[in-house]
């Protein structure tokens, strides 16, 4: 039986010890300080989504892909990504595996005031009422999906999504971003996908919900698994961030580029209103452990501050930093030459793109120093007020390896939510 909502699942309270805020001992705070650190205890996936027949020992995880306040202080809306997945080599070929192909990406409401409680669990569903799964959409555009051992190909699913961030709209609805197309999803308060907005020319057919080609066509050149990753909201405006530079004109260019893209979207008109270049840090100074590989740099989350100011979670797997940017004086590229794939050199190919003003940028917090034990994939970011930052990590459902019996040998990486007091207000 498919259960669309799970309410009030009380979990064992796990709250980690945190350092005493500096202000209590040494006067005014000079550095960000962790004030709360909770772990989300695991729950078997089959208990959460009744349509899963065999969860292979995989437990709830991955919900740190997105984070947004849910009303009462300490309550958050979170979202999973496409679900448990991995890569195996079969006959020298790397294959993308989906150990639980029927898993549906889900919106999760979590309360953290007294330990941890899952208040709602909403698997995404289509017009039919059936879960949509996280399987790849299109041959040629997405990786071919395989079973847990990489031996058997699975069918593509045009309804599948790899969700990566979440905000709640003014009417109780949700907006999510996806890596596959990349796309923007409008979702009802009960988890039904109302519409999916994709790049022009994608020609995605057969989905169990309306698909609208309203995003710039250039976005379809995203790298594999590097589509939309960050989302923020202010009134009727959404802010969307592509995780990495586009493969424009090719993957080699993307892997060495420092130029990403952030878009603005008007909810009322259902149209993109702005497109801005984002300048990634130089990986050689940002993360010396990355061996100079610029492709390790990613945007993994956004949060709105005020006006046109945003927080950006920029990271590798070793280092995560939160920057504040201001789009107010940045160049709007929408519909211009850098949206044309024929433009040479492309935005991504230039060290200093001609005619482009990047948004102003300043460091807010180096999470690698504030919380050095936090796992590397910090993907959920939100603000409770101008001095209270909250972040969460994506633990990839604890996926490590699968034994010969097809059961998971967990990585042991926990899901955590950290509350951080900033030394001064942002904005």
DRENMAR-834054 format. One record per residue (C-alpha): residue number from 1; residue in three letters; x, y, z. Coordinates in Angstrom, 1 decimal, decimal comma, m for minus. Example, Ala and Ser with C-alpha at 12.3 -4.5 7.8 and 13.67 -1.06 7.14 Angstrom:
REM residues 2
   num   residuo        u        v        w
     1       ALA     12,3     m4,5      7,8
     2       SER     13,7     m1,1      7,1
//
This chain:
REM residues 427
   num   residuo        u        v        w
     1       UNK      0,0      0,0      0,0
     2       UNK      1,3      3,5     m0,8
     3       UNK      1,2      5,9      2,1
     4       UNK      1,4      9,5      0,9
     5       UNK      1,7     11,0      4,4
     6       UNK      3,4      9,8      7,5
     7       UNK      2,8     12,1     10,5
     8       UNK      4,2     12,1     13,9
     9       UNK      6,9      9,5     13,7
    10       UNK      8,9     10,0     16,9
    11       UNK     12,5      9,0     16,7
    12       UNK     15,2      8,5     19,3
    13       UNK     16,4     11,9     20,4
    14       UNK     20,0     12,5     19,4
    15       UNK     21,5     15,9     20,2
    16       UNK     25,3     16,3     20,1
    17       UNK     27,3     18,4     22,5
    18       UNK     28,2     21,8     21,1
    19       UNK     30,7     24,3     22,1
    20       UNK     29,8     27,1     24,5
    21       UNK     29,1     30,3     22,4
    22       UNK     32,1     32,6     22,6
    23       UNK     30,0     35,4     23,9
    24       UNK     29,4     33,6     27,1
    25       UNK     33,1     33,4     27,9
    26       UNK     35,0     36,0     26,0
    27       UNK     32,6     38,9     25,3
    28       UNK     31,3     39,6     21,8
    29       UNK     31,5     36,7     19,3
    30       UNK     34,2     37,0     16,7
    31       UNK     33,6     33,7     14,8
    32       UNK     30,5     31,7     13,9
    33       UNK     29,6     29,2     16,6
    34       UNK     27,6     26,0     16,5
    35       UNK     24,7     26,2     19,0
    36       UNK     22,8     23,0     18,1
    37       UNK     23,8     19,8     16,3
    38       UNK     21,2     17,0     15,9
    39       UNK     21,4     13,7     14,1
    40       UNK     18,4     12,2     12,3
    41       UNK     18,1      8,6     13,4
    42       UNK     17,5      6,1     10,5
    43       UNK     14,2      4,5      9,7
    44       UNK     13,8      1,6      7,1
    45       UNK     12,6      3,1      3,8
    46       UNK      9,9      0,4      3,5
    47       UNK      8,3      1,8      6,7
    48       UNK      8,1      5,2      5,1
    49       UNK      7,0      4,3      1,6
    50       UNK      4,6      1,4      1,5
    51       UNK      5,1      0,8     m2,2
    52       UNK      8,7     m0,4     m1,6
    53       UNK      8,7     m4,2     m1,5
    54       UNK     12,4     m4,6     m0,6
    55       UNK     14,5     m1,7      0,8
    56       UNK     17,6     m3,8      0,8
    57       UNK     18,4     m2,6      4,3
    58       UNK     18,5      1,0      3,2
    59       UNK     17,3      3,6      5,8
    60       UNK     16,0      7,1      5,6
    61       UNK     18,8      9,5      4,4
    62       UNK     19,6     12,1      1,8
    63       UNK     17,1     14,6      3,3
    64       UNK     19,7     17,2      3,7
    65       UNK     19,6     17,9      0,0
    66       UNK     17,3     20,9      0,9
    67       UNK     16,3     22,8      4,0
    68       UNK     13,6     25,5      4,6
    69       UNK     11,9     26,8      7,8
    70       UNK      8,5     25,1      8,4
    71       UNK      6,8     27,6     10,7
    72       UNK      7,6     26,8     14,3
    73       UNK     11,3     27,4     15,2
    74       UNK     13,2     24,2     15,0
    75       UNK     10,8     22,7     12,3
    76       UNK     12,1     22,3      8,8
    77       UNK     11,0     21,2      5,4
    78       UNK     13,6     19,0      3,8
    79       UNK     13,8     17,0      0,6
    80       UNK     15,5     13,8     m0,6
    81       UNK     17,3     13,5     m3,9
    82       UNK     16,5     10,7     m6,4
    83       UNK     17,1      8,1     m3,7
    84       UNK     19,7      5,4     m3,1
    85       UNK     22,0      5,2     m6,1
    86       UNK     25,6      4,4     m6,8
    87       UNK     28,1      3,4     m9,5
    88       UNK     29,6      0,0    m10,2
    89       UNK     32,0     m1,2    m12,9
    90       UNK     30,8     m4,0    m15,1
    91       UNK     33,1     m5,3    m17,8
    92       UNK     35,0     m2,0    m17,6
    93       UNK     31,9      0,1    m18,0
    94       UNK     30,8      2,5    m15,2
    95       UNK     27,0      2,1    m14,6
    96       UNK     24,5      4,1    m12,5
    97       UNK     22,7      1,8    m10,2
    98       UNK     19,3      2,2     m8,5
    99       UNK     19,0     m0,4     m5,7
   100       UNK     15,4      0,6     m5,0
   101       UNK     14,0      1,6     m8,3
   102       UNK     10,5      2,2     m7,0
   103       UNK     11,8      4,8     m4,4
   104       UNK     10,0      8,2     m4,8
   105       UNK     11,8     11,4     m3,9
   106       UNK     10,1     12,8     m0,8
   107       UNK      9,4     16,0      1,0
   108       UNK     10,0     15,6      4,8
   109       UNK      8,9     17,8      7,7
   110       UNK     11,2     17,5     10,6
   111       UNK     11,0     18,9     14,2
   112       UNK     14,2     19,3     16,2
   113       UNK     13,1     21,0     19,4
   114       UNK     13,1     17,8     21,5
   115       UNK     15,4     15,4     19,7
   116       UNK     14,0     14,6     16,3
   117       UNK     10,5     13,9     15,0
   118       UNK      9,3     13,3     11,5
   119       UNK      6,1     15,1     11,3
   120       UNK      5,3     14,5      7,6
   121       UNK      6,7     12,3      4,9
   122       UNK      5,3     13,2      1,4
   123       UNK      6,6     11,0     m1,5
   124       UNK      6,1     12,9     m4,8
   125       UNK      3,3     11,7     m7,0
   126       UNK      2,0     12,4    m10,4
   127       UNK     m1,5     13,0    m11,8
   128       UNK     m2,2      9,3    m11,5
   129       UNK     m1,5      9,4     m7,7
   130       UNK      1,3      7,0     m8,2
   131       UNK      4,9      7,8     m6,9
   132       UNK      7,1      9,2     m9,7
   133       UNK     10,5      7,6     m8,7
   134       UNK     14,0      9,0     m9,1
   135       UNK     14,9      7,1    m12,3
   136       UNK     16,7      8,8    m15,2
   137       UNK     14,4     10,5    m17,8
   138       UNK     15,8     10,3    m21,3
   139       UNK     18,3      8,2    m23,2
   140       UNK     21,2     10,3    m24,4
   141       UNK     20,4     13,2    m22,0
   142       UNK     20,7     11,1    m18,8
   143       UNK     22,7      8,2    m17,5
   144       UNK     21,2      4,8    m18,2
   145       UNK     19,7      3,3    m15,0
   146       UNK     20,7     m0,2    m13,8
   147       UNK     19,7     m2,6    m11,0
   148       UNK     21,8     m2,7     m7,8
   149       UNK     24,5     m4,9     m9,3
   150       UNK     24,7     m3,1    m12,6
   151       UNK     23,8     m6,2    m14,5
   152       UNK     20,3     m5,4    m15,7
   153       UNK     19,2     m2,2    m17,4
   154       UNK     16,1     m0,5    m16,0
   155       UNK     13,5      1,4    m18,1
   156       UNK     13,9      5,2    m18,2
   157       UNK     11,1      7,1    m16,5
   158       UNK     10,1     10,5    m18,0
   159       UNK      8,5     11,4    m14,6
   160       UNK     11,6     10,7    m12,6
   161       UNK     13,3     13,6    m10,8
   162       UNK     16,6     14,1     m8,9
   163       UNK     15,4     16,8     m6,5
   164       UNK     18,0     18,9     m4,7
   165       UNK     16,5     21,9     m2,9
   166       UNK     13,1     23,1     m1,6
   167       UNK     11,2     26,2     m0,6
   168       UNK      7,6     26,7      0,5
   169       UNK      5,4     29,1     m1,4
   170       UNK      3,0     31,6      0,1
   171       UNK      0,0     29,4     m0,4
   172       UNK      1,5     26,3      1,3
   173       UNK      2,7     24,9     m2,0
   174       UNK      6,3     23,8     m2,6
   175       UNK      8,9     24,6     m5,3
   176       UNK     11,8     22,2     m5,9
   177       UNK     14,7     22,0     m8,3
   178       UNK     16,0     19,0    m10,1
   179       UNK     19,3     18,0    m11,6
   180       UNK     18,2     15,9    m14,6
   181       UNK     16,6     18,3    m17,0
   182       UNK     17,6     20,6    m15,1
   183       UNK     14,1     21,6    m14,0
   184       UNK     11,9     23,5    m11,6
   185       UNK      9,0     21,7    m10,0
   186       UNK      5,8     23,1     m8,6
   187       UNK      4,3     20,7     m6,0
   188       UNK      1,1     20,8     m4,0
   189       UNK      1,1     20,8     m0,2
   190       UNK      0,3     17,0     m0,4
   191       UNK      3,2     16,1     m2,7
   192       UNK      1,5     16,1     m6,1
   193       UNK      3,7     17,5     m8,9
   194       UNK      1,6     20,3    m10,5
   195       UNK      4,1     21,2    m13,2
   196       UNK      7,7     20,8    m14,2
   197       UNK      9,5     23,6    m16,0
   198       UNK     12,3     22,5    m18,3
   199       UNK     14,7     24,0    m20,9
   200       UNK     13,3     24,9    m24,3
   201       UNK     13,8     22,1    m26,8
   202       UNK     14,2     19,3    m24,3
   203       UNK     11,2     17,4    m25,7
   204       UNK     10,4     15,4    m22,6
   205       UNK      7,3     13,4    m23,2
   206       UNK      5,2     10,8    m21,4
   207       UNK      5,5     12,3    m17,9
   208       UNK      2,7     11,8    m15,3
   209       UNK      2,3     15,6    m14,9
   210       UNK      2,4     18,7    m17,1
   211       UNK      5,8     19,6    m18,6
   212       UNK      6,5     23,2    m19,8
   213       UNK      9,5     24,3    m21,8
   214       UNK     10,0     27,8    m20,3
   215       UNK     13,7     27,7    m19,2
   216       UNK     16,6     28,9    m21,4
   217       UNK     17,7     26,2    m23,8
   218       UNK     21,3     26,6    m22,9
   219       UNK     20,6     25,0    m19,5
   220       UNK     20,2     21,6    m21,2
   221       UNK     24,0     21,5    m21,6
   222       UNK     24,4     21,0    m17,9
   223       UNK     27,0     18,3    m16,9
   224       UNK     25,7     14,9    m15,8
   225       UNK     24,5     15,1    m12,2
   226       UNK     25,2     18,9    m12,2
   227       UNK     21,9     20,5    m12,9
   228       UNK     20,0     22,8    m10,5
   229       UNK     21,2     22,4     m6,9
   230       UNK     20,2     25,6     m5,1
   231       UNK     16,8     27,3     m4,6
   232       UNK     15,7     30,4     m2,6
   233       UNK     12,5     32,4     m2,5
   234       UNK     11,6     36,1     m1,8
   235       UNK      8,0     37,0     m2,3
   236       UNK      7,1     36,0     m5,8
   237       UNK     10,7     35,5     m7,0
   238       UNK     12,6     32,3     m7,0
   239       UNK     16,4     32,1     m7,3
   240       UNK     17,9     29,0     m8,9
   241       UNK     21,5     28,0     m9,1
   242       UNK     23,2     25,5    m11,4
   243       UNK     25,6     23,3     m9,5
   244       UNK     28,5     23,6    m11,8
   245       UNK     29,6     25,4    m15,0
   246       UNK     27,7     24,3    m18,1
   247       UNK     29,3     21,9    m20,6
   248       UNK     29,3     24,8    m23,0
   249       UNK     30,7     24,1    m25,6
   250       UNK     31,9     20,8    m24,1
   251       UNK     32,6     18,9    m20,9
   252       UNK     36,4     19,7    m20,9
   253       UNK     35,5     23,4    m20,9
   254       UNK     33,1     22,9    m18,0
   255       UNK     35,7     21,0    m15,9
   256       UNK     38,2     23,9    m15,9
   257       UNK     35,7     26,8    m15,8
   258       UNK     35,0     29,1    m12,8
   259       UNK     31,8     30,6    m14,3
   260       UNK     28,5     29,3    m13,0
   261       UNK     24,9     30,6    m13,5
   262       UNK     22,1     31,8    m11,1
   263       UNK     18,6     32,5    m12,4
   264       UNK     15,6     34,5    m11,2
   265       UNK     12,1     33,2    m11,9
   266       UNK      8,7     35,0    m11,5
   267       UNK      6,1     32,7    m10,0
   268       UNK      3,1     34,6    m11,2
   269       UNK      4,2     34,8    m14,9
   270       UNK      6,0     31,4    m14,9
   271       UNK      9,0     33,0    m16,6
   272       UNK     12,7     33,4    m16,0
   273       UNK     13,4     37,1    m15,4
   274       UNK     17,2     37,1    m14,9
   275       UNK     20,3     35,1    m15,4
   276       UNK     23,6     36,0    m13,7
   277       UNK     27,2     34,7    m13,8
   278       UNK     28,6     33,4    m10,6
   279       UNK     32,3     33,4    m10,0
   280       UNK     33,6     30,2     m8,3
   281       UNK     36,6     30,4     m6,1
   282       UNK     39,9     29,0     m7,3
   283       UNK     40,1     25,4     m6,1
   284       UNK     43,9     25,6     m5,6
   285       UNK     43,4     28,0     m2,7
   286       UNK     39,9     26,9     m1,6
   287       UNK     40,8     23,2     m1,2
   288       UNK     44,4     22,2     m1,6
   289       UNK     43,3     18,5     m1,1
   290       UNK     41,4     18,7     m4,5
   291       UNK     44,8     18,5     m6,4
   292       UNK     43,9     21,5     m8,5
   293       UNK     40,7     20,0     m9,9
   294       UNK     38,5     23,0    m10,5
   295       UNK     35,6     20,6    m11,4
   296       UNK     35,4     19,7     m7,7
   297       UNK     33,8     23,1     m7,0
   298       UNK     30,0     23,2     m6,7
   299       UNK     27,1     25,3     m5,5
   300       UNK     25,0     23,1     m3,2
   301       UNK     22,5     25,5     m1,7
   302       UNK     21,0     29,0     m1,6
   303       UNK     19,1     31,1      1,0
   304       UNK     17,6     34,6      0,6
   305       UNK     18,9     37,3      2,8
   306       UNK     17,2     40,6      1,8
   307       UNK     16,7     42,6     m1,4
   308       UNK     18,7     40,8     m4,1
   309       UNK     21,2     39,4     m1,6
   310       UNK     21,6     35,6     m1,3
   311       UNK     23,7     33,2      0,7
   312       UNK     25,5     30,6     m1,5
   313       UNK     26,9     27,3     m0,3
   314       UNK     30,1     26,7     m2,3
   315       UNK     31,9     23,5     m1,6
   316       UNK     34,0     20,6     m2,5
   317       UNK     33,8     17,2     m0,7
   318       UNK     36,4     18,5      1,8
   319       UNK     35,6     22,2      2,3
   320       UNK     32,3     24,1      2,5
   321       UNK     31,9     27,9      2,8
   322       UNK     28,9     30,2      2,9
   323       UNK     29,2     33,4      0,9
   324       UNK     26,9     36,3      0,6
   325       UNK     26,3     37,7     m2,9
   326       UNK     24,4     40,7     m4,2
   327       UNK     22,8     40,5     m7,7
   328       UNK     21,8     44,2     m7,7
   329       UNK     24,6     45,4     m9,9
   330       UNK     25,4     42,1    m11,7
   331       UNK     24,9     41,8    m15,5
   332       UNK     21,7     40,2    m16,6
   333       UNK     22,6     37,7    m19,3
   334       UNK     19,1     36,5    m20,1
   335       UNK     18,5     36,2    m23,8
   336       UNK     21,9     37,6    m24,7
   337       UNK     24,9     36,2    m26,5
   338       UNK     25,9     33,9    m23,6
   339       UNK     22,6     32,1    m23,9
   340       UNK     23,5     31,3    m27,6
   341       UNK     25,5     28,1    m27,9
   342       UNK     27,1     29,6    m31,1
   343       UNK     28,8     32,3    m29,1
   344       UNK     32,6     31,9    m29,2
   345       UNK     34,2     32,0    m26,7
   346       UNK     31,4     30,9    m24,4
   347       UNK     30,8     32,3    m20,9
   348       UNK     32,3     29,1    m19,5
   349       UNK     35,4     29,3    m21,7
   350       UNK     36,5     32,8    m20,6
   351       UNK     38,6     33,6    m17,6
   352       UNK     37,2     37,1    m17,6
   353       UNK     34,0     37,1    m19,7
   354       UNK     33,7     40,2    m21,8
   355       UNK     30,9     42,6    m20,7
   356       UNK     30,0     40,6    m17,6
   357       UNK     29,9     42,1    m14,1
   358       UNK     29,8     39,4    m11,4
   359       UNK     27,8     39,8     m8,2
   360       UNK     29,5     41,3     m5,2
   361       UNK     30,7     38,4     m3,0
   362       UNK     31,9     38,1      0,7
   363       UNK     32,6     35,2      3,1
   364       UNK     30,1     34,6      5,8
   365       UNK     31,2     31,3      7,3
   366       UNK     33,8     28,6      6,6
   367       UNK     31,9     25,5      7,7
   368       UNK     35,1     23,5      7,6
   369       UNK     36,4     25,5     10,5
   370       UNK     33,1     26,1     12,3
   371       UNK     32,1     22,4     12,3
   372       UNK     35,2     20,4     11,1
   373       UNK     33,4     17,0     11,8
   374       UNK     30,5     17,9      9,5
   375       UNK     30,5     15,5      6,5
   376       UNK     31,5     17,0      3,2
   377       UNK     28,2     17,1      1,3
   378       UNK     26,7     20,2      3,0
   379       UNK     23,6     20,8      0,7
   380       UNK     20,8     22,3      2,9
   381       UNK     21,1     26,0      3,8
   382       UNK     18,6     28,3      5,4
   383       UNK     18,4     31,5      7,6
   384       UNK     16,1     31,7     10,6
   385       UNK     17,1     35,3     11,2
   386       UNK     20,1     37,5     10,1
   387       UNK     22,4     36,0     12,7
   388       UNK     21,1     32,4     12,7
   389       UNK     22,3     30,1      9,9
   390       UNK     21,1     26,4      9,7
   391       UNK     22,8     23,8      7,5
   392       UNK     22,3     20,1      6,8
   393       UNK     24,3     17,4      5,0
   394       UNK     23,3     14,8      2,4
   395       UNK     24,5     11,4      3,6
   396       UNK     23,5      9,6      0,4
   397       UNK     21,2      7,3      2,4
   398       UNK     24,4      5,7      3,9
   399       UNK     25,0      4,0      0,6
   400       UNK     28,4      2,4      0,6
   401       UNK     28,6     m1,1     m1,0
   402       UNK     26,1     m3,9     m1,4
   403       UNK     26,9     m7,4     m0,4
   404       UNK     26,5    m10,4     m2,6
   405       UNK     23,0    m10,8     m1,1
   406       UNK     22,0     m7,4     m2,3
   407       UNK     21,8     m5,9      1,2
   408       UNK     23,5     m2,6      2,0
   409       UNK     26,7     m2,3      3,9
   410       UNK     26,1      1,2      5,3
   411       UNK     28,7      3,9      5,1
   412       UNK     27,8      5,0      8,6
   413       UNK     27,7      8,7      7,6
   414       UNK     24,9     10,3      9,7
   415       UNK     22,3     13,0      8,6
   416       UNK     22,9     16,1     10,7
   417       UNK     21,3     19,5     11,1
   418       UNK     23,5     22,3     12,6
   419       UNK     22,3     25,6     13,9
   420       UNK     25,1     28,3     13,7
   421       UNK     25,2     31,7     15,4
   422       UNK     26,9     34,3     13,2
   423       UNK     29,1     36,9     14,8
   424       UNK     27,3     39,7     12,9
   425       UNK     24,1     40,0     10,9
   426       UNK     24,1     39,2      7,2
   427       UNK     22,5     41,6      4,8
//
